[in-house]
Amino acid sequence: MNPLALIFPNPSGGLFGEQNLRNRVRAPAAKELGWAMDGYVTALGKKRASGWVVGARG
């Protein structure tokens, strides 16, 4: 599902999915810029560690 109708082609002629795009494009760019998301608590009260930049695969 692509609710924003954004299309990001990959080198093999397919499309990057949201998770793949996050890992391959956004996370490395944010890491390079020093951006990080603070930890948070979900609506169900579960603690989540800092954002997707920390531990991002590169």
Secondary structure, 3 states (H helix, E strand, C coil): CCCCCCCCECCCCCECCHHHHHHHHHHHHHHHHCCCCCCEECCCCCEECCCCCCCCCC
